[in-house]
């Protein structure tokens, strides 16, 4: 769904989608006027269209396939972690699902959970392709190293699936959204938690933020000199 807002405020909403909708909003058609800015998520075709029309029209961001990085301790069930990795891998075969922990034995338990649970998933073919192409179980040296990995990856979704996430959240520098604690699965953000879910992907969290009110605002500089000041 792509919404068009005029300078005086939003007065119409167009329930359309797809790459063709981006073109219609950018240039205008008989039933849709051209707009100033297009926002909202979409698949590869929508992202490509937004990239192609940028300049003719403003956009919020160009979102690539979904990403999740889970930084965990051994207080979360291995099956839960596997399902959290599946929750993004099922979106697209190019999605990225990463687990980081410093205990190799626990990583092996998660790998076993993945192998056991994957055949039961409705979208198992897509999940398997995503995990094979862009998935990883990373054994960090310690918590500090795991945090460094998360900041390097700059993922769209970050799960701090640990006992005390508040103790380390200030050390997270680059991510789109953070899910705190053993019981806060990323899927809660997808479906019911409430925060905006148009988030930066492909390491763009290093310099951009989630879609918000500020994306619908513009700022102008005001310059005024007196006669003596101009002299």
Secondary structure, DSSP 8 states (H G I E B T S, - for coil): -EEEEETTEEEEEE---SHHHHHHHHH-BTTB---SEE-----HHHHHHHHHHBTTBEES----S-EEEEEE-TTS-HHHHHHHHHHHHTT-TT-EEEEEES-HHHHHHHHHHHHHHHTT-TTHHHHHHHHHHH-EEEE-SSHHHHHHHHHHHT-SEEEEESTTGGGTGGG--S-SEEEESTT--HHHHHHTS-S------TTGGGT-----GGGG----------HHHH-
